[in-house]
């Protein structure tokens, strides 16, 4: 959202006023200091930017994954999965952007495999 806003030269104050939220709320969202925004908020953002439906769906997916404090439920999984989740929570602040994007790529491949499975 911040990237789209900045690319269009729109201030937080202008955008906040246009979509009916406070600039402080918008700032907190952009900096990851608020929980995942509501469906209604995402719809207003999509409308504000004139985002087409396919892109709006991706915007909603991003919003759903944007909560700054998450819980990873590894119950029922093997111990290695729990160890991985804990290790990730400890080390993620130390990853470079490149390392982070490598991990996202691995997760994207796993998602594609899951979707392709019968």
N, C-alpha and C positions, 0 to 999 in steps of 0.2 A: 504494500500500500504506500509506504514511504517513497519507494522508488518511483512508482507511477505518479505520485503527487509532485515529487521533485522534477521528474522529466517534463512535466507540464508547467512548471514554474508556479505552482499553487502553494500558498502558505498554509500552515496548519490552521491558522485562524480562519482563512477563507473557506477551507474545506469543512472545518467543524461547523461553521455557520450554515453552510449549504446543506449539510446532512443532518443538522439538528442535534449536535453533541457539543460538549465543551472542548475548547482547545486542550485543556489539561487531560481530558480523557483520551483524545486522539494521540497526544504525545505519549501518554502512558502505554497505549496499545503499540505504538510504533517502537517503543523501547523495551517491549516485553515485560512491562510491569503490571499488566492487567490480564485477567483470564481470557479465554477464547471469547470473541465477540458473538453476539446473537445472530441468528439467521436474518432477522430484520436489518440489523446493522450492515451485514455483508451485502444484502440486497440494495441498501441505500448507497453503499460505496460503489457497487457495480453500476448502478444507475448514474451516479455522479460522473464516473469515468466513461460511461457509454460502452461498457464491456459487453461483448457478445456472450450468448448463453454458455458456449463451451468454456470460454475463459472464466465466466462467472462461476461455473462449477469448480474449476481449479481454485479460484479465489476462496470458495467455501471450504474446500479441502484444506487449504493452507490455514484458514482461520480456525478450523477444528483442531489442527495440530499446533496451534500457537500458544497454548497455555504454558506459562513459565514454570509452573510446578506440576509435575506429572507423577503418577504412580504406575510402576510397571508390575503387573501381576504375573509372576512366574509360577504360581501354584499349579501343580500337576505336570510341570516340565522337569526334565532332568536337571541335576545340580549345576551342570555347566552353564545352563541358560541363566540361572540366578547369579552365578559368579560373573557372567558377562554383563548382566544388567548393573550389578554393583560396581564392577570395574569401569564401565562406561560412565556412570554417575560420578566417579572419582576423577577420571581422567579427561572428560570432555572439555573442560576449560583450558586444557593444555594442548589441544589439537590445533594444528594450523588449519587455515581455511581449505587448503589443498587436501589435507588428510580427512577433514570433515566431508568434503565433496566426494572423496573416494569411498567413504563409508555409505554415503547417500546413494552412490551408484550401485554398490553391492545390494543395498536394500531395494532399489528400483528393479534390479535383476531378479531378486527373490519374488517381488510382487508380480512381475511379468510371468515368471514360472508358475506361480500360484494361479494366475488368471488363465494360463494356457492349459493347466491340468484338467483332465476330464472330470 
